Amino acid sequence: MDSVKTAANSKVTSTFNLEALAGKFPPSAETMLLDMRLTDEPAASSRLFRIYKPAPAHFHRTCDEYLLVIQGRGKFVVDGGDPVELGPGQLLFFRRNTVHSIPEIVEAPLIVFSVDTPRRDPSDVTFIDPIHGTAKDFIRTISY
């Protein structure tokens, strides 16, 4: 990441090399996802994450979500619809409280860039079937 202070004000802007960051994910994980939080502002948060295991149906109470596939291919299900296979460069959007899942990793590694609006607290994961656990079972944040 490169950070720059602008001359007009003290705001920091950042650039991220998503391909380089994607290479920092380990080959395996104990959780379904590993997450790198890139920005964390009240209006929106952005993350890069790798999906290691199929993600069961869940939703987020507090934010809309934009998912952009960076590497790999996966099947995504939104709001009970048919599975849609997405690959690099494809963007998926859904609103808060929309049930979604990733039932199949077609090609690994499956790495996704996400923007959550407004900011999503890492604990905001509600599984449809509580047998799948909590956010702690689902995702772990790592440093880049």
SULPERA-V849999 format. One record per backbone hydrogen bond with DSSP energy under -1.0 kcal/mol. NH is the residue of the N-H (numbers start at 1). CO is the residue of the C=O. If there is no record, write none. Layout:
# SULPERA-V849999
nh=NH co=CO
nh=NH co=CO
This chain:
# SULPERA-V849999
nh=2 co=15
nh=4 co=13
nh=6 co=11
nh=13 co=4
nh=15 co=2
nh=18 co=16
nh=21 co=17
nh=22 co=18
nh=23 co=19
nh=24 co=21
nh=25 co=22
nh=33 co=138
nh=34 co=50
nh=35 co=140
nh=36 co=48
nh=38 co=46
nh=39 co=46
nh=41 co=44
nh=45 co=116
nh=46 co=39
nh=47 co=114
nh=48 co=36
nh=49 co=112
nh=50 co=34
nh=51 co=110
nh=52 co=32
nh=53 co=32
nh=55 co=102
nh=58 co=100
nh=59 co=126
nh=64 co=117
nh=65 co=94
nh=66 co=115
nh=67 co=92
nh=68 co=113
nh=69 co=90
nh=70 co=111
nh=71 co=111
nh=73 co=107
nh=74 co=86
nh=75 co=104
nh=76 co=84
nh=77 co=101
nh=79 co=99
nh=81 co=78
nh=84 co=76
nh=86 co=74
nh=89 co=69
nh=90 co=87
nh=92 co=67
nh=94 co=65
nh=97 co=60
nh=98 co=95
nh=100 co=58
nh=101 co=77
nh=102 co=55
nh=106 co=73
nh=107 co=73
nh=111 co=71
nh=112 co=49
nh=113 co=68
nh=114 co=47
nh=115 co=66
nh=116 co=45
nh=117 co=64
nh=119 co=42
nh=124 co=121
nh=125 co=123
nh=126 co=59
nh=128 co=57
nh=132 co=129
nh=133 co=130
nh=137 co=134
nh=138 co=134
nh=139 co=135
nh=140 co=33
nh=142 co=35
